[in-house]
Amino acid sequence: MRSVTVLGGGPVAGIAALGFAQALPGARIDWIMRPVDPAALADRLPATLPSSAPLLERLELDEADLVRHAGATHRLGERFLGWGPADYIASEGQAMPLGVAGALHHHHALAPQHPLHRYRPAAVLADAGRFVHPTAPDGPLGFHDYGLRLDPDAITPFLADRATRAGVRIASGDGVDADLIVDATGPASASAPDWIDWTDALPATTLTLAKTSGTAPDPCDTYRATDTGWQATWPLAQRTLTGTATLGTGPIRPGRRAEPWQGNILSLGDAAAVMGPLCWTGFALALANLSLALSLLPGRDMPPLLLAEYNRRASLRADRLADLLSAHHHLAAHAPPRPGLAHTLAQFARRGFLPHFEEESVGAERWLSVLAPAIRPARPDPIALSAHPPAPLDRLHATLAALPARLPPYPDYLARMRHA
């Protein structure tokens, strides 16, 4: 491949240009800047998932640099208030071992003395406004995981600088002559004939954003359900973004293209899949699909079987991430479940286990943090029933309850990182 042209003006285009420049050092990489579409949520609400870390490392995007120069903040969890039978905090990582047979959520279902998130390190730290990087693998600070929020105003200039250093030519205009064209211009393709609409399951179609300056950063986002949708608080390094989402018919059209890679045109970000504003997942999905594109990178002939494999895996990944977002809305009685979610709910409601899906973007603990507070399995786990003394749960709760007092407030930890 001799040339790649990336179209778009936001971080999705920037990271695509950087990715292809590093993968194809002998090719000409052009980044044609265009205004960011106001509805391009992957560009306007950029964040990573824990699963994004390998690509960031591959692109030599060091977390410390992102914190210092791109306004990155750490996200341990998301607090959901009024979204179901009980409030909960969704987080990733691993469950701490109880010292007895059986999974944590099965033991908790037998004795739900405290909310499930009180037994999960990432959620406890998020709720208390504390953060440290995972350290000792055998202690309570070795089991949490995190993603990064990226400041929408700072991340694009940061990526433009890195892309330029990697040899990318940045210009404006309409030039699109290249062996590969990457469309990162936003959700205009929602009108494409192969667009698959998800609005019935992801009904937040209108979003109003506002900014509050001078507020403290926090490792936990908050989503509070309202009669017409939800209100969100997203704390960044220098300011806090707030969002008011309304359910119904609006300008946001969640869904995806059936074939995001057609011929020599690869769609990324909202041009390929619109995930909606909940949980800031659009940019992380774009990163995952960029990684997939680089791993399957064809030559100029664009073999149909190779493009078909990309489209298959990218579609599975988008669908499954949409299932997770659909779970929040469905458990809050906002919308019916997506087909993949309906299967997951049926399996979990029956026996408390998650079915296997290919191309998951989040870990099992993230799924459990959403489903377990709202659904008690009809069939208790036999292994947990056979070994169910309450003492291990009590010890774990006490250990985690004492953890935040040992750690600095997140603004202090972040300030030390930014000035190190």
N, C-alpha and C positions, 0 to 999 in steps of 0.2 A: 504494500500500500504506500503510495507516494504522497498523498495529500489528504488532509482532514480539515473540514470547515465546521466550526461550532457556532451556532446561531443562538443568541440570547444575551441578556444583560445581568443575570443574577448569579448566585453561587452555584447553581446546577451547571450552568454553562462554564463557569470558571473552573470547577473541579473536573469537568469533562475535558476541557482543553489541557489542563495540567496532566490528567491521566493519560491522554493519547500522546502528549509530548514526551512523557517518560517512557511509554511503551514503544514508541516509534521514533527513536532519536534521529533517524535519517529522513523522516518525512517532513513536509511542510504543514504546519499546524496554524490555521488562521482562526482567530476568535472575532467574529463579527458582532460587535456590541449593538444591542437593540434595547429600547426601554423595557423595563420589567412590567409585565402585565399585572395590574392590581389584584387580579384573581389568581395569580401564580403562588399558591400557598407554600409550595416547596421552596420557593425563593424568599418569600416574605416571613416565613416561620421556620427557619432552618434549625434542625437538631439532629444529633446522631443517636443511634442505639448502641448498646454494648457490642452487638455484632458488627458494627461499622469499624471497630478498632483495627482489624487487619488491613483494610484498604487505606485508612489514614496512615498507618505505618508504612505501607508499600509506597505511598505518595510522599513520604518523608514530611508529613504534616505533624510535627511534634505537638503534643498536648500543651506543653508549657508555652510554646509560641502562639498557639491558638488562644490561650488564656491572656497572654500579654498583648497580642496584636490584633486579635479578632474578637475580643470581648466574650470569649467562651466562659460559660459557667457550668458547673456540674449539676446533673439532674439524677437524683436517687429515686424519686418516686413521684406519683401524682395522686393527690388527695381528691376523692370523690364524695361530695356531700349531697345527700338527698337523691342519690341515683338508684336506690334499691331498698331492700328491707333494712339494711344497716350501712352506715358510712364505712368506707374502706380506703386503704392506700395501696395502689398498684405499684409494684416494684419488681426488679429483677435480682439475679444472684442465685444463691443456693440456700436450701433450708439447712440449718444447723442440725447435726446429729443429736438425737435424743438419748442414745445409749440403750434403746430398746428396739425391738423389731417393729416395723411398720412406718409408714410415711407420716410426717408431721400433720398434714391436713386431715388424715384419717383419725389420728388421736384427738385432734382438736374437735372433729365432728362428734366424738363420743363425750367430750367434756369441754364445751365452748365457754369457759369461764371468762375469757377476755377475747377481744377481737383478734382474728387470725394475724393481722399485721403486727400485733404486739409481740409475736414470736419470730419475726423475720428481721434480721439486722438492718437491711437497707431501708425498710419502712420505718423502723424505730429511729434511725438517724435522720431520715427525711422529715419525720414529724417533729423532731426536736430541733431542726435547723442546724445539724452538725454534719461534718463530712471529713473523712480522711481517706487516702487511698488504701485499698486492700493490702494488708500486710501479712501477719502470721497466718499460715494456712490452717492451723489447728485451733485458732481462737476466734472469738466473735467478730474480729475485724478482718477475717479472711473469707467471708462468705457473701459480702455484698458486691454489687456491680452497679455500673452507672453509665449514662450517656452524657452528651454535651449539648447545651443550648449554644447557638452561635448568634452573635449580635447581627441582625440583618443589615445594619448600616456599616459595619466594619468588615464583615467576612468577604464581600466581593472585592474591595480594594486589596485586601490581603492576598486573595487568590490571584488577582491580576498581577501583583508583584511577583509571586512565585511562578506564575505561568510565563511571564516575560523572561525571567531568569532561566527558565527551561527552554527558551527559544520560540515561544508562541508569539505570533504577530497579531497584535490587537488593532482593530480598525472598526470603522462604522461603514454602513452602506448595505448593498444587497448582493455582494459577490458570493456565489454559492458553488462555484466550479471546483469540484474536488472528487476524489475517489470515494470518500465517505462524508456524508453531511449529517451532523448531529443537531437535531431540532430540540432546543431547550428554551423555546420562546414562550412557553406557557400553555394554558388550556384551550387554545384555539381548535385543537383537534377534537374537542368534545363534540363538534358537529360532524366529525368524520363518519362515513357509513359503517365502519366497523366498531363504533363506540358502544360499549356495554354499560348500561346505566345502573347505578347502585343507589339512587336517591331514596328508594323505598326503605332500604336498610340503614343508610347513613343520611338521615334527614336534615342535618344542620347545613342549610344552604345559603344562609345570610350571616355575615360576620362583620361586626363593627369593632375596630381597633382604636385604642387610646393609649397614651403614654403618661406615666407619672415619673418625674425626675427626682433624684435624691433619695430613693428608697434603697433598703439594704438587700443584697442578693440572698437567695435562699435556694437550697437544693431540692425543694418540693414545689411543684405546680399545684394549683387548686382549681377544681371544677365544681361549681355549685349549681345544682339543677334549679330551674325556674319553671313557671307555668308555661312559658313559650319556648324554652330551650335550655340554655345554660350560660353562666358567666364564668370566665376564667381569669386567673391571675398568674402571670408568667414573670417571675423575678429575674432580671438580667443583672449585669455587673454594675451599670451606671443608672439604670432606670427600670421601672416595672411596666410591662405591657399588660393591658387588660383587654379582654375580648368578650363581646356579647353575641352569642350565636342564637339564631332564631330557626325553629323547625318549620318546614313547609316548602313553598316554592320560592326560590331565590336565584341569584346569579351563579352560585357555586353548584356545579353538577358533578357529584362524585361518580366515579366509574373508571374504566380503562379501555384502551384500544385492544382489540383481539390480536393484532399483530403489530407490536411497537417497532419492529425492525422489518421494513419492506424495501427490497432492492438495496440501494445504497443510502437509504435514509433511516437513521436510528433516532427514535423519539425517547427523550429522557425527561424526568421530572413530571410536571403537570401535563406536558405534551403527550405522555404515555399513560399516566394514571393520576387521577385526582382523588386524594385520600380524604379530603375535607380537613377542617381545622382542629379536630380533636386529637390531642397527644402529639402534634407536630411530627407526623411520621413520613411526610412526602419526601423530604430531603434524604432521610435515611434509606428510603426505598430507592431513590435515584442513585445513591452510593452503591447499594447492593447490585443494582442492575448495571452500573458502570463496571463494577468488578467482574460481573458475569460477561459483559461485552469484551473486556480485555482478555479474559481467560479463553474465550471462544473466537478471538479476533480472526476474521477471514482475510483472504487476500482480495484483490480487486474484482475477482470473479464472483464473489458473494454466493457461495454454494447454497442452494435452497435448503438442503438438509441441515446445514449449520445454523442458518437463520431460523429454521423451524424449531431447532432445539433451544435457541435463545428465547424465542417467543413462548415456547412451552414453559420453560422454567421461570421466566419473568412473569408470566401470567399466573402461575401457581403461587409465586411469592406475593404478588399484589393481592390475589384473592384471599390468601390466608391472613395477611395483615388486615385486610378489610373485615374478615371474620372477627378478629380481635376487637376492632373498633365497633363493629356491629353488636358485640357482646355487651359493651357498656350501654348502648342505646336500648337494646332489647330488655336488659334487666331493669332498666329505668322505665319500661313500658312506653318508650318513644316510638318503637318500630318493630316489625316482625324480624325474625332472624334470617341471615343469609343461609343458603343451603349447607355450606360447610360448617357454619356455626350450629345449625340445627342438629347435625350429626354429633358434633362435640357435646352439645347440651344433653342429648339423649344418652350418650355413653356415660357422661359424668353423673347425671341424675340417677342412673341405674346402679353404678358401682363405684363412682368416685375416681375413675381413671380417665386419662386423656387419650384419645385415639391418635395414631401416628399420621402426620401429614408431611409430605415432601416440601422442602423449601420454606421452613419456618424461619421467621426473622427474629422471634423472641423465644426465650426459654420457657420450659414448663412452669417454672415458678411464677412467671408473669401471668400466665393463664390461670394458675391456681389462685393468685391474689385477687383475680376478678370473679371467678366462678364460685370458689369455696364460701365466701361470705354470704352468698345468696342462695346456694343450692346445697341441701343436705342429702347425700346419696340414700336411695331407698334400701340398699344392701350394705350394711357395715362391712368394712374390710376384715376378713377372718384373721389376718395376721395381727392387726391392731387389737382386735378383740382378745386374742390369746395372750397379749402382753400389754396390759393397759393399767399400770399403776399411775396415779396422777402426779407422783413426785417429779418425774422427768420434765413434764410440762411446767410445773411450778418453778423448778430450778432454772429452766430456760427463760421463763418470763422474768424472774428476778435478775438473772445475769444481764439480760438486754435492757431492763428498766434502769439499771445502774450505769449503763454504758455512756449515755450522752454527757453525764457530769464529768467524765474523764477527758472529754474532747473539747477543742476550742469552738466557739461559734463560727459558722461558715464564713461570714464576712472577714474575720481575722485570718482564717486559713487561706482564703482566696487572696487577700492582700499580701500575705507572705509569698504566695506563688507568683504574683504579678511583679513583685519587687526583688525576687531572688536573683 
